[in-house]
Amino acid sequence: MGTRRKSRELVLQMLFQADMGRQSPDDVRRVFWKERGSVDAEARGFAEDLFRVATDRTAEIDKLIEDHAEHWRMDRMAAVDRNILRAAVAELLGFPDTPRAVIINEALEIARKFSSPESVQFINGVLDSVGRDLQISR
């Protein structure tokens, strides 16, 4: 597994912990890294950067997701799917030099690993729509 993929999986886990445990970003960081032990510095660095974007821009990210997830509210989505979407949209917003197709494909691979087959299509549709919208607005 590549460093960036590992980072993205770590971010999903951090966002899931924050979401389900109703923990602050600082609390998540403290507990999460303590429980992980040794993580490659590069993977941890990108995970931290991505987590920071996701938590600093949560309201904007959630609005984008809801605007593009027809007939779905954030609280009605599966927690894993919601946080895969949050991580990917955070990357679309915070790392514009990473190609949109790479971000979406990585999110889909993570969804295949951590979510259901039906979720992969849902996540793909939402991220494709968000990505096109962000590309137009830039």
N, C-alpha and C positions, 0 to 999 in steps of 0.2 A: 504494500500500500504506500502511495506517495505521501510526502509530507503534508501537502495541502489537503489531501483527502482526510488524513488523520486529524488535521486541525479542524476541518469542517465537522467531522464526527464528534470531536471534543466540544465544539460550540453547540451542536445539537444537544448533547448531554447537559451542558451548562445551562442552556436556555430551558430545557425540560425541568431541571432541578429548580431553577428560579420560578418557573411557571407553577409547577405542582406543589412546591414547598413554600410558595409565596415568600421567597427570600430576596433580600436586596442583592444587587450585583456584588457588593463587597463581601457579603456573607457567602455567596455562591463561590466566589474566587477562593476565599480562605478555606472552606471545607473541601471544595472540588480538588484543588491542587494538593492538599494535604493527603487526601485519599488516593490520589493517582501515583504518588511516589515520583519516580524518575520519568520524565517525558522529554523527548528531544527538544532542545532549546528553540530550534526553528519552528517546530510544530506548535509549541506552546506560545511563542511570540505571535504567530499569525492567528492562533485561536484567541488569544487575549485581544488583539486588534479587532477581530471580527465581533467578538462578544461585546466589546466597548461600543462599536457602532450600533449593534443590535439593541443594546440596553439604553444608549443615549438617545436613540431615535425611535423608540418603541411606538409611540403614538403615530408617527408618520408611517412607519412600516405597517402597523396594523390597519391603518386607513387604506393604504395601497392594496393590501391583501383583500380586505372586505370589498373595496370598490371593484375588484377584478374577480372575486369569487361569487359568481351570481347565486343569489338565494342562500348564501352561507354567512352566518355570523361567526366571529372568531371563537366565541364560547361554545359553539355547536360543532366545531371541528375536532377531530381526534387530536389529543395533545401532541403526539409525535408529529403529525402532519402540520399542525399549526407552527411548531417550532422549526421544522425543516423549512417551511415557507419563510419564517422570520429570518433565519440564518441566510437563506439565499437572497432575499430582498435586501438585507443588510449589506451583503456583498455587492449586489448590483448598485446600491447607493454609494457605498464607501470605497469601492475599489473599481472605478470605471475603466481602468486599463485592462482588467480581466475580461476576456470576451464573454458576452452574454451567453453564447452557446455552451461554453465551458462551465459556467456557473449553473446553468439549468441541468446539464448532463450530470454534473457532480451531485446536485440535489436529487436527481432521479435515481442515481446509483445508491445513495444513502437511503432513499425511500424504499428501494428494493430490499435493502438489508434490514431496515428497522420498522417498516410499515407493511400495509397490505397491498396486494396487486392492484386493487381498485384505486388506492390512494395515489399510485404512480401517475395514472392518467389525470387525476384531479390536480395534483401538484404541477404536472407539466402544463396543463391548460392555464392555471393561474399565473405561473411564472412566465410563460410565453407572453401572456397579455400584459403583465406588469412590465416586462422587459421591453416590449414594443412601445408602451406608453412612455417609459423613461427615455428611450432612444429618441422619440419624437420631441420630447420636452427639452432635450439637451442641445 
